[in-house]
């Protein structure tokens, strides 16, 4: 499973990656800082590639949390909000993943109501010319 982690400390990245690979998962990390268009595009592309998005709220910007949740909602990717996630808690989090990520939460996003649709059950007949 590909897990995207938004926020947290950069110094934990190497430990988290090695733990994830030992458990058979792939992770991508983003600091959550949105200082320019390139960082916002990087966040969006990471969330779009992920099967699960973990948003850390303790070391993250408010805008980073909001944008990660928005992009995940658009794709239909499940999101887990955690205050912190370190090398000590990460293996337990990975072991609990099959119980946390259910197929119902990983489906496509719900369709927005666009108003009533016209459904023609019979083909329209062309108006006959008057004689």
N, C-alpha and C positions, 0 to 999 in steps of 0.2 A: 504494500500500500504506500502511496506517496502522500506524505504529510507535510503541509506547509505551516511553519511556525512564524508568527508575526510578533515581533517585540522581543524583549529579553536582552541579555548581555551578550556581547560578541565573544567574550572569553569562554563562554560555555559551548560555543558552536562545535568545536572539535570533539568534545566529550559526547554531546548529543548525537552527532553524526555516527560515531563509532558504536554507541549503544543501539541506535536504530538499525545499522547494518548488521549487527550481531543478532538482532531479532527478526531480520528479514524485511525491514522497511526501508524506504528512502525518505529523506527529509530535505526540505529546502528552507532556508532561513532568510528572513527580512527583518531589519531592525525596527520597522514601523515608522521611521522618520520619513516625512514627505516634504523634502526641501525643494524639490523641483519636479519638472515633468518626467524626467528619467526615473526618479525613484517611485513616482506614482505608477508609471507604466510597468516598472519591475514588480511592484506589489500586485498589480492587476494580473500580469502574466503568471506569477507564481500561484496566485489563488486559482486561476483558471486551469492550471496543470494539476492541482492537488486533489486528492480524493477526500481529504479531511483537512480542515484549517483549524489550527490552535492559535488563539489570540491571547497573548499574555498582557495583562492590564497594568501590572505594577511598574514595569519599565517599558513604557510605550506612550506615544502621543495620542491624545484624544482623537485626532483626525485619522491616525493610523488604524485605530480600533474601528472607527466608523466606516472607513473605506474598505477595510478587509471584510467586515460583516456585509457591507453592501454588495461587493463583488461576489462573495460566496452565495448570497441570497439570489443574485441574478443567475448564477450557474446552477444553483440547487445543491451546493456542496454543504455537508454538515459542518457546523462551527462549534467549537468548544472554547468557552471563555475560562481562563485560569488566571489566578493572581500571579503565580510564579510557577516556573518549571525548571528544576535543576537536574543535575546528573543523578541525584539520589531518588527523586520522585519519577523520573522518566521511565525506567524499566517497569515499574508498577503500572504506569499509565499505558504503556504499550501492551502489557499482558491483559489489561482490561478492555482493549479496543474491540474485540469481536462482540462483546456485550454492549458497548457504547454505540457503535455505528451500525444502525439497522438499515435494511434495504429501503424501508419506507422514508427515511430521512435523506436518502441519497438519490432520490428520484429527481425528475425535472422540476423546475420551479412552477408554482401554480400559475395558471393563466389569469391574466387580469380581465375583468369584465369590460368588454368594448362596446356594450350596448346591444340592443336586439338585432338579430340577423334575419334577413329575409330568406325564407326557404320556399322555393317554388317546387311543388310536388308534380305539377303538370307543366309541360312546355307552354310557353306563351304562344298565343295564336296572333298572327299578324292581322291588323285591322283590314277588313276588306274595303276595297275602293267603292265609293258610292256611285251609283249609276244614274 
